[in-house]
Amino acid sequence: MSNVVKFLDLSSQYLKIKSEIDNAIQSVLEESAFIKGPHVSEFESNFSKYCDAEYAVGVGNGTDALEIALEALSLPAESEVIVPANSFIATSEAVTRVGLKVVFCECDKDNYTISIKDLKSKINKNTSAIIAVHLYGHPCDMGQIMDIASLNKLAVIEDCAQAHGAEFNGRRVGSIADLSTFSFYPGKNLGAYGDGGAITTNSKDLEVRCRMIANHGRVEKYNHKFEGRNSRLDGLQAAVLKVKLKHLDEWTRRRIEIADFYSSKLEGIQDLVLPKRESWARQVYHLFVIRVPDRDALAEYLRSNGIQTGIHYPISLPRLDAYKYMNCESFEYSDRYSHEIISLPIGEHLSDADINHVVVKIKDFFSS
Ligand SMILES: *Cc1c(COP(=O)(O)O)cnc(C)c1O
C-alpha cells in the first residue's frame, strides 16, 4: 500500500502506458497534425463505435459540447430546459449560455439521477428539452425519459461526462437520446491531458450541424454558412484519447470490482447508505458516493488516516449564488444529500491493499 490512498492518480496511470502515450504524442508533433487531421478523425470513429452511436464530433470540452448540442437543436428562444438539481454547473450553465431557461428538477432518492416523477411535473407548454445527466456513472432511466419526451415532443440530451461506457438496459449511453455530450477533462473516466469533449448522435443532420457550429459555421475554408464558434478537439488530445480508449474497458472493470468490494464489505453499517445500482444499469462508477449523517467527521477521520475523499457536490445547483436570482423551491433529496454525500477513492490506480485500508478505516470510524 502506498502512503496515501489517492482520490485520483493520473501520473501512475501515465507511467503504466508511457511508451504508447509518448509515441502517440511524438507522431502528432512530427506530422504537425495539431488541428483536425488523422488523429482526430480516427478517435472520433473509434469513440462513436465505443458508444454504439453513428457519429462522434470532437469539441473543445464537455461544457462546449452541451452548448453546441443545445444550439444544434434550434430550440425556441427562451424555452425551458429541465436539468437535474444535482450536477456540475456546466449542465445548467450551457442552457443559460445559449439563451434558454433552466428549470431544476429533483433527483431520484436512491440512484441520484433525475427523478422521473418530478420531471413529469416540471413539463409545461414552454418546455423544449431535457438534459439527462448520468451522474456518478449511473445511467438515468432512459426508457421512461425517452417515452416522456416523445409524448411531449421534447428533445433529449444525455450528459455523459461521467459515464463513458455506461449502459441502460444493455444500450450504451451516448446512443439513446437525440444528442449526447462527453467530457474528456483529465479526471473523467476517459480523460485527455488537457481539455477535450465530444458529441455523439445517430442523426446525420445533427452531426453536420454540430460540426459546423464547432468550426465557425464553416462549409469549406473561408466559406461560412452561419456564425459558429471555435471549439475543436485538438490533435494531441485526440492521439492521447485514442491510446487511452483502448484501456478504458479494463479500467472500468477495475472500477466495478472496487465498487463491488466496497459494497459487500460496507454493507450493514447502520448509518451508511451505499449507492444503489438499478437492475437496468451498467454503472461505470466515475464516483463511488456514500451517504453518512456526519460526512465532515468521516472525511476528516479518513484524511488523518491517509485516505483522500471528495464531495460531489457540496452545494446543489439551485443553492449556488449563481442561481439565487431564480428563488428556487426546496428539494427534499438533492438539498439534503448535498450535506450527507462523500465520494470514496475509486479507480485503476488503487491496489487491493488500498481499498482494504479504506474499508477498515470506515469500519473503525463507525465502531468508535
Ligand atoms: C465534467 C462535467 C461537465 C463539463 O465538462 P468539461 O469538459 O469540464 O467542460 C459537464 N457535465 C458534467 C456532469 C460533468 O461532470
The ligand as an SDF file (V2000), in Angstrom:
LIG
                    3D

 15 15  0  0  0  0  0  0  0  0999 V2000
  -17.2020   17.4790  -16.1240 C   0  0  0  0  0  0  0  0  0  0  0  0
  -18.6330   17.6860  -16.4140 C   0  0  0  0  0  0  0  0  0  0  0  0
  -19.0770   18.5640  -17.4230 C   0  0  0  0  0  0  0  0  0  0  0  0
  -18.1670   19.5490  -18.1040 C   0  0  0  0  0  0  0  0  0  0  0  0
  -17.1000   19.0510  -18.7740 O   0  0  0  0  0  0  0  0  0  0  0  0
  -15.7980   19.9650  -19.0430 P   0  0  0  0  0  0  0  0  0  0  0  0
  -15.0420   19.1340  -20.0190 O   0  0  0  0  0  0  0  0  0  0  0  0
  -15.1010   20.1540  -17.7590 O   0  0  0  0  0  0  0  0  0  0  0  0
  -16.2580   21.2500  -19.6500 O   0  0  0  0  0  0  0  0  0  0  0  0
  -20.4230   18.5890  -17.7230 C   0  0  0  0  0  0  0  0  0  0  0  0
  -21.3100   17.8420  -17.0530 N   0  0  0  0  0  0  0  0  0  0  0  0
  -20.9390   17.0150  -16.0500 C   0  0  0  0  0  0  0  0  0  0  0  0
  -21.9790   16.2040  -15.3660 C   0  0  0  0  0  0  0  0  0  0  0  0
  -19.5960   16.9190  -15.6880 C   0  0  0  0  0  0  0  0  0  0  0  0
  -19.2340   16.1050  -14.6830 O   0  0  0  0  0  0  0  0  0  0  0  0
  1  2  1  0
  2  3  1  0
  2 14  2  0
  3  4  1  0
  3 10  2  0
  4  5  1  0
  5  6  1  0
  6  7  2  0
  6  8  1  0
  6  9  1  0
 10 11  1  0
 11 12  2  0
 12 13  1  0
 12 14  1  0
 14 15  1  0
M  END
$$$$
